[in-house]
Amino acid sequence: MKSMEKQNIEWKSSWDDEYLKWICGYANAYGGTLYIGKEDNTGNVIGVSDARKLMKQLPDKITSALGIITDVNLLFEEELQYLEIIVDKYPSLISFRGRYYYRSGSTMRTMSGVELDKALLKRHGLTWDSIPIPKVTDSDLKQSAIELFKEKAVSSDRLTAEDVDVEDYILLENLHLYSDSNLTRAAIMAFHKDPEKWVFGAYIKIGFFVTDADLRYQDEIHGPLIEQIDKVEDLVYTKYMKALIDYEGL
């Protein structure tokens, strides 16, 4: 019987308001069913004495605490009464007392930090790089970076010369780098003069290690991402490959 309890099914012998976390976690994951009046370890029905009372109280309690609607059903096994709480997956993230819970496998965990940010964005059909950044315009972007992009796009046949022979804001719109009249984080990363002002750690660090503890050379490449890539390639071939040859020739 224990094998029947899985990610979307949970058995509880009696109700505790702590189980609102489970309901929250189900709503934020893939939905699930919580049974009240079943033995935790075996899933055997042991019944609850106040099943009918709980059936009336729990829908309001759940809606009040979580802002969602669940099905609360009264079930019978011979003379024993128990409850079935069916939770649907919700399109928006649900919180309980300021925390966001998520059912993963057989555990209930709290989402926070980067994980929570990603989950919130995903529920709204967004990605990290599509977030709009207010108060940044195309005049804040580095023109040489945009020109470099145009050159590479045409030479790789990703765009035609006609595609790139337009005003910058039109090119950015065609590349879906605007959102609600604001440039997106992707646009800032690729073309802004100083993307680190908006995105922490938006630079490349490269080094030449002889051993794990012996760092001979190190460089940091800053600026628009489209230019960082060329700078890294240039460093690899003009400095680091030479360093490797010199080291191997010792």
TABEL-V449901 format. One record per helix or strand of 2 or more residues. SS is the DSSP state (~ for helix, > for strand). FROM is the first residue (numbers start at 0). LEN is the number of residues. If there is no record, write none. Layout:
SS	FROM	LEN
SS	FROM	LEN
This chain:
~	1	3
>	8	4
~	16	12
>	31	5
~	50	16
>	70	7
>	79	8
>	98	6
>	106	5
~	112	11
~	127	3
~	137	3
~	142	13
~	160	4
~	167	7
>	177	2
>	181	3
~	184	7
~	194	3
>	203	8
>	213	8
~	224	24
